[in-house]
Amino acid sequence: MTWADGLAGNIASWTKANEEHTDAAAARAWASDDITWGVFHIPESSIGCIGDVDGKDVVELGCGTAYVAAWLAKRGARVVGVDPTPAQLETARRMQRETGIEFPLVEAPGESVPLPDASFDLAVSEYGAALWADPYQWIPEAARLLRPGGRLVFMTNSNVAMLTFPPVGKLTEQLQRPLFGMYGTTWPDGGTSIEYHLPHGEWIRLLRETGFEVEALHELQAPEDAEDPGYYDYVTVDWARKWPCEEIWVARKR
C-alpha cells in the first residue's frame, strides 16, 4: 500500500467515524473546560504535559473535530487546527459557529502542512497525526513548524497495547504480534486505512535525529473511578489498570 493509498483510506475511515460518532460527540467535547487525555479522560492537571499556553502559537496536527484546539484557545493560545478529512473539519467549523470559539482550520495531512517554518511554540497531536500520519514524515514536519525551544506533545497507543491487540476484539493479556518491525498496521475491518506505530527505541532515535530532546514519556493508567469506554470499546478498565493502553510523548526542539 502506498502512502497516498493509506491517506485516502484514513480519510474514508474518519469520514465514516465522523458520521457514526465524532460529529455527535463534538458538542460535549467542545463544552468541556478541562483538558483530558485518551479514552479514560485523564485530566491534564494530573499529568502536566501542556503547560501554560496563554499567548503561545499552537498547531494541532490531525485535529479532527478540533476539540483539543478549542480547549487550548480557551486558555489564550493562538491555535491553528490541521486535518486531512473534510467531514471532520466541517464539524469543527459548525462548533466554531455554535460556540464563538474561532481559529484557522487547514485541510492537510500531518506529513505536509502548508504553513511557514518556525511559526509555532507548541505542536500537539492527541492521536491525530501521531497515529494516522507516517512518523518518518510528520515528525520532521512538526520540527519544521516549531521555533527553537518549541515543544511537541503527542498521544498514541502504547507499545504494550499494540503488542496485545488481537486482529479483532479487545486487548488481551498475551502477545499477538512482534515488536521488531512495528510500523504500519492495517486491521481486518479497517478497509484501506493504516495506523502507524513505532517501538520506543525507534521513537527516541527519530525524535533525536529530527532535532528534539525527549523530556517525558507518560504511560497512562486508567483512574480508579474510570468506566469502560463506550465507542472505543477495545479496552476495559481492568486491563488499563494493569497496563497502559495509551502514552504521551513530550519533546523539545533544540
Secondary structure, 3 states (H helix, E strand, C coil): CCHHHHHHHHHHHHHHHHHHHHHHHHHHHHHCCCCEECCCCEEHHHCCCCCCCCCCEEEEECCCCCHHHHHHHHCCCEEEEEECCHHHHHHHHHHHHHHCCCCCEEECCCCCCCCCCCCEEEEEEECCHHHHCCHHHHHHHHHHHEEEEEEEEEEEECHHHHHHCCCCCCCCCCCCCCCCCCCEECCCCCCCCCEECCCHHHHHHHHHHCCEEEEEEEEECCCCCCCCCCCCCCCCHHHHHHCCCEEEEEEEEC
